[in-house]
Amino acid sequence: MTPDDYPDLLPLGRFAREVLRRDESWASHLRRAGRLAMTADGLVRVQASLERIAETQTARGATAAALHAQIREEKARAPARDATGERTAEIRREKAEVDLRLRRAQMDREEMERDRLAGKLIDREEVGFAMRHRRSDQDGARTARRACGARDRPGDRR
């Protein structure tokens, strides 16, 4: 159908389905954004709404269209492979992942060192002693808590 074939007024849902060929939620979004011409009783003025959508779409859509065109051009200009045949983008991504893992590992080591100096970590020997000398899982947990100076829980057996 051409825009001239539509009735002058349509309910919002029918306007969305038949004219815009979109969901009603999209038409509601356009209405809230002030991009639809509505009557006082909630009907959509079809011709005026289509004109208003076209006017506002030019300003809004031009930026997005230009951005997408720029991205396509950069992809076309970029060499797909480097001299060794490896994909350069893949190599960059893998290098960034390795760098990120190294930074995270360094931060973990620094955090553990701070906690060790602050007395928040249990020494490996104390944990090993508690695990070797446990009578049951509950007693082992209690022994480990005692080894690090924590108090017994109210439900622990003596």
Long-range contacts (C-beta under 8 A, 24 or more apart in sequence): 3-46, 3-47, 3-50, 6-46, 6-47, 7-46, 8-45, 8-46, 8-47, 9-39, 9-43, 9-44, 9-45, 9-46, 10-43, 10-44, 10-46, 11-42, 11-43, 11-44, 12-36, 12-42, 12-43, 12-44, 15-44, 15-46, 15-49, 19-46, 19-50, 122-147, 122-148
